[in-house]
Amino acid sequence: MKRIGAMFAIVAACGWLAAIQASSHREAPLISQDPLADNTDVYAFVSPRNPDRVTLISNFIPLEAPYGGPNFFKFDDNVLYEIMVDNDGDAIEDVTFQFRFRTETRNLETFLYNTGVVTSLDDPDLNVKQFYSITRVEGPRRLGRGVLIADNLPVAPANVGFRSMPDYASIAAAAVRQLPNNSQAFAGPRDEGFYVNLGVFDLLGVPPADNNTPDSTAGFNVHSIAIEVPIETLTSNARRPGSASDPAAVVGVWSTASRPSITTRTAGGEKHSSRLVQVSRLGNPLVNEVVIPRLLKDTFNAIEPTSDGAALKYVLDPELPKLLNLLFGVQSPPAPREDLVTIFLKGIPGLNQPPGVTPSEMLRLNVAIPPSPNPNRFGVLGGDVAGFPNGRRVGDDVTDIAIRAMAGATPLTPSFNNGINAQLGDGVDGNDMPYLSVFPYLGLPHSGNR
């Protein structure tokens, strides 16, 4: 019994080490003060309902309480939100989707978000509304050719409560909009779909050894931007790959948020410059949390993938495996950790590594691998090559996968792919809310009246 308890203590404590701030939730000092621009999670996967398309999702606003009235959380009108795709492995975006938001308030003489029961997106009782545009840029995002593909799309409103919105699900579903070229988009609040245990912040307190640890993000929401597009609109040759070995089958995906470089505050207002500065960046989950040191966290959020060489030494010799050994005696592969460089900076050969890849941090997805009919939450480690780190689906247990990868429990370092190394995790095995079976796949947001 003592041995079982000790092993569980290691599992739980490793969850603390790897899940600090949750998946890119408040992951760097500067962005922790700017939640509306803070990337929390990025997803990229071949759509299970439409396997000829790819779904891209970027979430913002960490640990968003649903009861935020009268000024419920929303996208920031002064932030440029972007999702980038690199389709030739050179760490430079080839396709960018830019999302810009604007807010309209019908009646400024009331404090209410809604003045009555809301039954639709265009209900006159919905006092505060948001709309957005989508621009597709071919080539570098600041220099390439941009084409407006949609404008004045409605954002799903906050889920105020059952009195204000008795059928919120239908209102939110109406925010899924069809776009040209067999695409669709959604923007609005969603359930926080990243599940993790953060309770061990209390001086490394270990939860009871019944493996029934709490999902610390349960009850919280995020704001999601999702777009589903045909596979051939993302690949380098504008074709749908015929096989997983096709040189054009792998795309890299990451997301950013950028703000005006200068903001001048006046009494009751703000003025902004036109020049944008990147303030948040996210591809793979947990990289900025447990790989990048405090010295570079803010810098990492601001640089392009082509500059990721600045972080290479921390991937080759990360801190977490040292802590596993120091605190619990868990042995991990010695530095230099070329296995981690492969997983997080290059992609896995024969799975999601593009030819001639430039090492850089982003999700990499082989778009020719079809969705799994029975997804395994451990993704590739569980024998399901349609899951993380081949892209990322909404239900993938990225915390457990990342911890085990850090401990060397992958086929790339087979001598460590066993024992406690292959059992590490945080004890949280699923989300508090069901995921949707249709686009945008993340679950309905929690109500502000619980």
VENDAZI-V586341 format. One record per pair of residues at least 24 apart in sequence whose ideal C-beta (glycine too) atoms are under 6 Angstrom apart, sorted by sequence separation. I is the first residue (numbers start at 1). J is the second residue. D is the distance in Angstrom with one decimal. If there is no record, write none. Layout:
i=<I:I>
j=<J:J>
d=<D:D>
This chain:
i=<38:77:153:278:291:366:58:77:104:130:192:256:315:400:35:75:77:315:365:35:56:103:255:291:399:192:363:101:102:150:192:254:363:192:290:101:126:158:155:156:189:190:99:100:121:155:189:190:99:26:25:98:187:352:97:351:36:186:395:70:72:96:394:37:185:70:69:184:96:118:183:343:118:394:93:182:394:114:308:121:308:132:305:74:305:284:343:339:287:339:332:333:332:283:283:284:283:333:333:321:72:320:250:250:247:254:252:253:252:285:250:251:250:286:249:249:249:244:246:244:243:244:99:241:97:231:95:81:75:87:88:85:87:41:66:64:63:64:64:61:61:59:60:87:59:85:86:57:58:85:57:84:23:56:83:55:22:82:53:81:19:53:54:79:80:79:47:15:40:16:13:12:78:12:22:80:9:58:8:193:196:5:44:228:42:215:91:213:218:226:91:213:39:211:215:224:37:221:221:219:197:196:197:197:196:195:195:193:42:39:37:38:191:37:39:31:193:190:191:186:191:184:190:189:24:27:23:27:23:89:89:91:21:30:89:90:20:28:91:28:31:18:28:169:159:161:161:159:160:161:17:17:54:10:44:51:51:44:48:46:45:44:45:43:43:69:19:66:18:67:66:18:18:14:49:19:14:15:11:11:12>
j=<62:101:177:302:315:390:83:102:129:155:217:281:340:425:61:101:103:341:391:62:83:130:282:318:426:220:391:130:131:179:221:283:392:222:320:132:157:189:187:188:221:222:132:133:154:188:223:224:134:62:62:135:225:390:136:390:76:226:435:111:113:137:435:79:227:113:113:228:141:164:229:389:165:441:141:230:442:164:360:174:361:187:360:130:362:344:405:412:361:413:407:408:408:361:362:363:363:413:416:406:158:406:352:354:355:362:362:363:364:398:364:365:366:402:366:367:368:366:368:368:368:369:225:368:227:367:234:225:223:235:236:234:236:194:221:220:220:221:222:222:223:222:223:251:224:251:252:224:225:253:226:254:194:227:255:228:196:256:228:257:196:230:231:257:258:259:228:197:222:200:204:206:272:207:217:276:206:255:209:394:399:209:253:439:255:428:305:427:432:440:306:428:255:427:432:442:257:445:446:446:426:426:427:428:428:428:431:431:282:280:279:280:433:280:282:280:442:442:443:440:445:439:445:445:282:288:285:289:286:354:356:358:289:298:357:358:289:297:360:298:301:290:301:444:445:447:448:447:448:449:320:323:367:328:363:370:371:365:371:371:391:391:393:392:394:448:399:446:399:448:448:402:403:403:438:426:424:426:424:425:427>
d=<5.6:5.4:5.2:5.2:6.0:5.7:5.4:5.4:4.9:3.8:4.5:4.9:5.2:3.8:5.1:4.2:5.5:5.5:3.4:6.0:5.1:5.2:5.5:5.4:5.3:4.3:5.7:5.6:5.6:5.4:5.9:3.7:5.7:5.1:5.1:4.7:6.0:5.9:4.8:2.7:4.9:5.9:5.6:5.1:4.7:5.0:5.6:4.3:6.0:5.4:3.5:4.3:5.1:4.8:5.9:5.7:4.1:4.6:5.8:5.0:5.8:4.2:5.2:4.9:4.7:5.6:5.8:5.0:4.0:5.9:4.6:5.8:5.0:5.0:5.5:5.5:5.6:5.2:4.6:5.3:5.3:5.5:3.6:5.7:5.9:5.5:5.8:4.0:5.6:5.1:5.0:4.1:4.9:5.2:3.7:5.9:5.1:4.7:5.6:5.6:3.6:4.8:5.2:4.2:5.2:4.3:4.2:4.6:5.1:4.7:5.7:5.6:5.2:4.8:5.1:5.8:4.2:5.4:5.9:4.5:5.8:5.3:5.3:4.1:5.7:4.8:6.0:5.8:5.8:5.6:4.9:5.3:4.3:5.3:5.1:5.7:5.1:4.5:5.7:5.7:4.9:4.2:5.0:4.9:5.1:5.3:4.0:5.9:5.1:5.7:4.5:5.5:4.8:5.4:4.9:4.7:5.3:5.1:5.1:5.5:4.5:5.4:5.6:5.3:4.6:5.8:5.7:5.3:5.5:3.8:5.9:4.8:5.6:5.7:6.0:5.9:4.9:3.8:4.6:5.0:5.2:5.4:4.1:5.4:4.9:5.0:4.1:3.6:3.7:3.8:4.7:5.6:5.5:5.3:5.1:5.7:4.0:4.3:5.6:5.7:4.5:5.8:5.6:4.8:5.8:5.0:4.6:5.6:5.1:4.7:5.3:5.5:4.2:5.2:3.7:5.1:4.8:4.0:3.8:4.3:5.6:6.0:5.5:3.9:4.9:4.4:4.0:5.0:5.9:3.4:5.7:4.2:5.7:4.7:4.2:5.2:5.3:3.7:3.8:5.0:5.7:5.6:5.3:5.9:4.7:5.2:5.2:4.9:5.1:2.8:5.7:5.7:5.8:4.5:5.0:5.4:5.6:4.8:4.2:5.2:4.7:4.4:4.6:4.9:5.8:5.9:5.2:4.2:5.9:4.3:4.8:5.8:4.5:5.1:5.7:5.7:4.8:2.6:5.7:5.6:5.9>
